[in-house]
Every structure is written in C-alpha cells, then in structure tokens.
Amino acid sequence: MESLERDAMNDIRSAILQRFSCRTYLDEPLELPIVEALQALTKTVPAGPFGGTGRFVLLAASPGDGRELSSLGTYGFIQGANAYIGGIIADGEHCLEDFGWQMEWLVLRITAMGLGTCWLGGSFTRSTFAQKMNARIGEVLPAILSVGLMADEKSARAGLLRKRISADERLPISQLCFEGGFDTPLLPADEIEHEVLRMVRLGPSASNKQPWRIVRVGNLYHLYLQRTKGYSEGILQRFLGAEDLQRVDMGIAMCHFELTARQLGWEGSWQRQDPGLQLPNEYIRYTASWNLI
C-alpha cells in the first residue's frame, strides 16, 4: 500500500483516474494505522460548495472480529468489507449537493491511500446505519461508503455488476458540455479546460446516469441537473427510502470540477447565478455556477 502520508490533493487527477467502485474486499479488519488515518480524515472534510457540513463516521470492525459489522446490511452488493464511512447532514435546500461534494472529497483522499471504495446510495439498511451513527431528527443519511483492501483489483474492476450498469461507458464531453446555450457543444479552449471537463466526466453517478450538464457563458460555467425521467420515483425511492441521488451526483461533479480546476491554477468560486437560459426539456434544472476569476 502507498504511504498513508500521501496527500491526494497534490494530484487529484491521479485519484480520479484510479477510483472505481470496488465491491469485493479482502475479508480482514483494517490495521490500526489505517483506521486511525481514516478517522482523522473524516474530521477534516471541508464544507460543501453551499456551506453545508456533514458528519462522517468510520464504522470499522475490530481486529480479530471480522464479522462485527455483518448485521449492518448491504443487500449482497458488497463482499468482504470490514469498514464503512457513513455520512449524515442536516436537511436543507442544498444539503444533498453539499453531501455529494464532501463524500467524494473523502473518496479521492482514500483512493490516494491505496484503498478501495464504493458509494452505496440505496443498497444498504438505512435505519441500521442511522442508529449506529446516532442520527438526529432533521438529519438525512444520503449514502455510505464501503472502504477496504481490494481482494483482487483486476477481477473487482471486471465485476458483473459493473458490466450490467455499463460503469466504464460514459457520454462524450460534447454531449455533457455546451457553450452559450444547450444547442452548441463546447469545444475546450485549451488543455486546462479540457482536463477539468474530462475529470467531471469521469465522476461516479447513481446507475451511471451522468446527470450533470455544463454550459459555459463567458467566464461562468453553469451546472445543471438533467434528471433521468422516472428515476427519482423508482424502486430505490419506493422500497429503500433512498434520498435524491441525482442531486448527490451533482455534488460529486462539483467536487471534481473544483478540485481539478484549483490544482491546474483556475481560481474561482461557486455561486448561485442562474443565467436564465432556454432549457432543452422539462427535466433539467439549474444548480450552480463556477465563476472563473
């Protein structure tokens, strides 16, 4: 494993490229130095782009007791994991976007430590995790993160579930990013812009729906949520009580955009500055804008 001291923020793009949804882990409790590093990490998560701050808690099996977390329940989606990070945030207007940004910040840091991770937004027993994390009234638990040593990275990347949801297939930048409006595909002006947009494109999303859209107008990059018709009312919401995962996905996209932009020297900040563009369909809505200084 790479040194626990390595800072993912020094090369965020490497972490984005290395990250994948690992669902099979080495069935052994994490060693104490790793547990301590993860616990420290959960206490240093920056606030999200709208100012929200979640509570992130590491639930790790004790050495010698690999079955300690077996009762938490992940519906068979995860095998061998002996550690999870749960996230809770106060309910609010932009809480899910903030949560997505913060949890993905953790994902990229943990990836740089050489550990495997997997977002779980619906396939876990919500009430059990909420109880373990002492969730309070008015707080929501949008997702958890499995964490551990990868049992077999090659086979994990080629898993059946990943093939089923086409996890390695993504829309091209020309279908995700536009200039001036939604009719003109964006042609990146330089290598930095291309790299920022490429890192957004590589972000994970629920069922690989890629709901983010970006429209560049001058020095502003407007982000929109392109909802998948019927997705928010689907089986996860009806039977598992999942939160609006596509809003969480927007936070992930914002995280990739911001961290990559800052690493490559783009200064700016997130603002609510709806340009009032003509929208291409009824399922799209404005989220936020990156103001490039």
C-alpha positions as CSV (number, residue, x, y, z in Angstrom):
1,M,0.0,0.0,0.0
2,E,1.1,3.5,-0.7
3,S,2.2,5.7,2.2
4,L,-0.7,7.0,4.4
5,E,1.0,10.4,4.3
6,R,0.4,10.9,0.6
7,D,-1.8,13.8,0.0
8,A,-4.5,13.3,-2.7
9,M,-4.8,17.0,-3.2
10,N,-1.3,17.1,-4.7
11,D,-2.5,15.0,-7.7
12,I,-6.3,15.0,-7.7
13,R,-6.4,13.7,-11.3
14,S,-4.5,10.6,-10.4
15,A,-7.0,9.8,-7.7
16,I,-9.9,10.4,-10.1
17,L,-8.4,8.1,-12.7
18,Q,-7.6,5.4,-10.1
19,R,-11.0,5.4,-8.4
20,F,-13.5,2.7,-9.2
21,S,-16.5,1.1,-7.5
22,C,-14.8,-1.7,-5.6
23,R,-17.4,-4.3,-4.3
24,T,-15.1,-7.1,-3.3
25,Y,-12.6,-6.7,-0.4
26,L,-10.0,-8.7,1.5
27,D,-12.1,-10.0,4.3
28,E,-9.8,-8.8,7.1
29,P,-10.2,-5.9,9.6
30,L,-8.1,-2.9,8.7
31,E,-4.9,-2.4,10.6
32,L,-4.8,0.2,13.4
33,P,-2.7,2.8,11.5
34,I,-5.1,2.7,8.6
35,V,-8.1,3.0,10.9
36,E,-6.5,6.0,12.7
37,A,-5.7,7.7,9.4
38,L,-9.3,7.2,8.2
39,Q,-10.7,8.5,11.5
40,A,-8.5,11.6,11.2
41,L,-9.6,12.1,7.6
42,T,-13.3,12.2,8.5
43,K,-12.7,15.1,10.8
44,T,-11.0,17.3,8.2
45,V,-13.7,17.3,5.5
46,P,-14.2,20.9,4.2
47,A,-17.6,22.4,3.9
48,G,-19.5,21.8,0.7
49,P,-20.0,24.4,-2.0
50,F,-23.2,25.8,-0.4
51,G,-21.7,25.8,3.0
52,G,-23.2,22.6,4.4
53,T,-21.2,20.4,6.7
54,G,-21.9,16.7,7.1
55,R,-20.9,14.4,9.9
56,F,-18.8,11.5,8.7
57,V,-18.3,8.5,10.9
58,L,-16.0,5.5,10.4
59,L,-17.5,2.1,11.4
60,A,-14.7,-0.4,11.4
61,A,-14.5,-4.0,12.6
62,S,-12.1,-4.6,15.5
63,P,-9.0,-6.7,14.8
64,G,-9.9,-10.4,15.3
65,D,-13.6,-9.7,14.8
66,G,-14.2,-9.5,11.0
67,R,-17.9,-10.2,11.4
68,E,-18.6,-7.3,13.7
69,L,-20.3,-5.2,11.0
70,S,-22.1,-8.1,9.3
71,S,-25.5,-7.0,10.7
72,L,-25.4,-3.6,9.1
73,G,-26.7,-4.9,5.8
74,T,-25.7,-4.0,2.2
75,Y,-28.1,-6.4,0.4
76,G,-25.3,-8.5,-1.0
77,F,-23.8,-5.7,-3.1
78,I,-20.6,-5.6,-1.1
79,Q,-18.4,-8.6,-0.1
80,G,-15.7,-8.7,2.5
81,A,-15.8,-5.1,3.6
82,N,-14.9,-4.6,7.2
83,A,-15.2,-0.8,7.3
84,Y,-17.8,1.8,6.2
85,I,-17.9,5.5,6.4
86,G,-21.4,6.8,7.0
87,G,-22.4,10.4,6.3
88,I,-25.2,12.4,7.9
89,I,-26.1,16.0,7.1
90,A,-28.8,18.4,8.3
91,D,-31.8,18.5,5.9
92,G,-31.8,21.7,3.8
93,E,-32.2,23.3,0.4
94,H,-28.8,22.2,-1.0
95,C,-27.8,19.6,1.6
96,L,-27.5,16.7,-0.9
97,E,-25.2,18.6,-3.2
98,D,-23.0,19.6,-0.3
99,F,-23.0,16.0,0.9
100,G,-22.0,14.7,-2.5
101,W,-19.1,17.1,-2.7
102,Q,-17.9,16.2,0.8
103,M,-18.2,12.4,0.4
104,E,-16.4,12.5,-2.9
105,W,-13.6,14.6,-1.3
106,L,-13.2,11.7,1.1
107,V,-13.4,9.1,-1.7
108,L,-10.5,10.7,-3.5
109,R,-8.4,11.0,-0.4
110,I,-9.0,7.4,0.5
111,T,-8.2,6.3,-3.1
112,A,-4.8,8.0,-2.8
113,M,-4.1,5.9,0.3
114,G,-4.4,2.8,-1.9
115,L,-7.7,1.6,-0.5
116,G,-10.8,0.5,-2.4
117,T,-14.2,2.4,-2.0
118,C,-17.7,2.1,-3.2
119,W,-20.6,4.6,-3.0
120,L,-23.8,3.0,-1.7
121,G,-26.8,5.2,-2.1
122,G,-29.7,2.8,-1.9
123,S,-28.4,-0.7,-1.3
124,F,-27.9,-0.6,2.5
125,T,-30.1,-0.8,5.5
126,R,-30.6,2.9,6.2
127,S,-32.2,2.5,9.7
128,T,-29.4,0.3,11.0
129,F,-26.6,2.7,9.9
130,A,-28.6,5.7,11.1
131,Q,-28.8,4.1,14.6
132,K,-25.1,3.2,14.6
133,M,-24.3,6.8,13.8
134,N,-26.7,8.4,16.3
135,A,-28.7,10.2,13.6
136,R,-30.8,13.1,15.0
137,I,-34.2,14.4,14.0
138,G,-33.8,16.7,10.9
139,E,-30.7,14.9,9.6
140,V,-30.6,12.7,6.5
141,L,-28.3,9.8,5.6
142,P,-27.9,10.0,1.8
143,A,-25.2,7.4,1.3
144,I,-22.5,5.4,2.9
145,L,-19.1,4.3,1.6
146,S,-17.5,0.9,1.9
147,V,-13.8,1.0,2.5
148,G,-11.1,-1.7,2.5
149,L,-8.2,-3.5,0.9
150,M,-9.1,-4.7,-2.6
151,A,-9.2,-8.5,-2.7
152,D,-8.3,-8.6,-6.4
153,E,-8.3,-5.3,-8.2
154,K,-8.4,-6.9,-11.7
155,S,-11.5,-9.0,-11.0
156,A,-13.1,-6.2,-9.0
157,R,-12.9,-3.9,-12.0
158,A,-14.4,-6.5,-14.2
159,G,-17.3,-7.5,-11.9
160,L,-20.6,-8.5,-13.3
161,L,-22.5,-5.6,-11.8
162,R,-20.2,-3.0,-13.3
163,K,-20.8,-4.6,-16.7
164,R,-24.6,-4.6,-16.1
165,I,-24.7,-0.8,-15.5
166,S,-22.0,0.0,-18.1
167,A,-19.9,1.6,-15.5
168,D,-17.0,2.1,-17.9
169,E,-19.1,3.7,-20.6
170,R,-19.7,7.5,-20.3
171,L,-21.2,10.2,-22.6
172,P,-18.6,12.2,-24.5
173,I,-17.8,15.8,-23.4
174,S,-19.7,17.1,-26.4
175,Q,-23.0,15.7,-25.0
176,L,-22.3,16.9,-21.5
177,C,-20.8,20.4,-22.0
178,F,-22.1,23.3,-24.1
179,E,-21.3,26.9,-25.0
180,G,-23.7,29.8,-24.8
181,G,-26.7,27.5,-24.6
182,F,-27.7,23.9,-24.9
183,D,-27.6,23.9,-28.8
184,T,-23.8,24.3,-29.2
185,P,-21.4,21.6,-27.9
186,L,-18.4,23.1,-26.1
187,L,-15.1,22.9,-27.8
188,P,-12.5,23.2,-25.0
189,A,-10.4,26.4,-25.4
190,D,-7.2,24.9,-24.0
191,E,-5.7,21.9,-22.3
192,I,-6.7,23.1,-18.8
193,E,-10.4,23.5,-19.7
194,H,-10.4,20.1,-21.4
195,E,-8.8,18.5,-18.4
196,V,-11.3,20.0,-16.0
197,L,-14.2,18.8,-18.1
198,R,-12.6,15.4,-18.5
199,M,-12.4,14.9,-14.8
200,V,-16.0,15.9,-14.3
201,R,-17.0,13.3,-17.0
202,L,-15.2,10.6,-15.0
203,G,-17.2,11.2,-11.9
204,P,-19.3,8.3,-10.4
205,S,-23.0,8.7,-10.5
206,A,-26.0,6.6,-9.4
207,S,-26.6,3.8,-12.0
208,N,-24.1,5.7,-14.2
209,K,-26.7,8.2,-15.4
210,Q,-24.3,11.2,-15.6
211,P,-27.0,13.8,-14.8
212,W,-24.7,16.8,-14.9
213,R,-24.6,19.3,-17.8
214,I,-22.3,22.3,-18.1
215,V,-22.9,25.5,-20.1
216,R,-20.0,28.0,-20.5
217,V,-21.1,31.6,-20.8
218,G,-18.1,33.9,-20.7
219,N,-16.1,33.2,-17.6
220,L,-19.0,31.3,-15.9
221,Y,-19.6,27.6,-16.0
222,H,-23.2,26.9,-15.3
223,L,-24.0,23.4,-13.9
224,Y,-27.4,21.9,-14.5
225,L,-29.1,18.7,-13.2
226,Q,-30.5,16.7,-16.2
227,R,-32.9,14.4,-14.4
228,T,-33.5,10.9,-15.7
229,K,-37.2,10.6,-16.3
230,G,-38.8,8.4,-13.6
231,Y,-35.5,7.7,-11.8
232,S,-36.3,9.7,-8.6
233,E,-39.6,7.8,-8.2
234,G,-38.1,4.4,-9.0
235,I,-37.5,1.3,-6.9
236,L,-34.8,2.7,-4.7
237,Q,-37.1,5.6,-3.6
238,R,-40.2,3.5,-3.2
239,F,-38.8,0.5,-1.3
240,L,-35.4,1.6,0.2
241,G,-36.2,5.2,1.1
242,A,-33.2,6.5,-0.8
243,E,-32.6,10.2,-1.0
244,D,-32.5,12.1,-4.3
245,L,-29.3,10.5,-5.5
246,Q,-29.0,12.6,-8.7
247,R,-28.6,15.7,-6.5
248,V,-25.8,13.9,-4.7
249,D,-24.3,13.2,-8.1
250,M,-24.3,17.0,-8.8
251,G,-22.2,17.5,-5.7
252,I,-19.7,14.8,-7.0
253,A,-19.5,16.7,-10.3
254,M,-18.9,19.9,-8.5
255,C,-16.1,18.3,-6.4
256,H,-14.3,17.0,-9.5
257,F,-14.7,20.4,-11.2
258,E,-13.4,22.5,-8.3
259,L,-10.5,20.3,-7.1
260,T,-9.2,19.8,-10.7
261,A,-9.6,23.5,-11.5
262,R,-7.8,24.6,-8.4
263,Q,-5.0,22.1,-9.0
264,L,-4.5,23.4,-12.5
265,G,-4.4,27.0,-11.5
266,W,-8.0,28.1,-12.1
267,E,-9.1,30.4,-9.3
268,G,-12.9,30.9,-8.7
269,S,-15.8,30.1,-6.6
270,W,-19.3,28.6,-6.7
271,Q,-22.2,31.0,-6.9
272,R,-25.9,30.8,-7.5
273,Q,-26.2,32.9,-10.7
274,D,-28.9,31.4,-12.9
275,P,-28.4,32.8,-16.4
276,G,-32.0,32.1,-17.4
277,L,-31.1,30.0,-20.5
278,Q,-33.7,28.4,-22.5
279,L,-33.9,24.8,-21.2
280,P,-33.9,21.8,-23.6
281,N,-36.6,19.8,-21.7
282,E,-38.7,19.8,-18.6
283,Y,-36.4,17.5,-16.7
284,I,-33.4,19.9,-16.4
285,R,-32.8,22.5,-13.7
286,Y,-30.1,24.9,-12.7
287,T,-27.8,24.0,-9.8
288,A,-24.8,26.4,-9.5
289,S,-22.1,28.3,-11.4
290,W,-18.3,28.3,-11.2
291,N,-17.1,31.9,-11.5
292,L,-13.7,31.7,-13.1
293,I,-11.6,34.7,-11.9
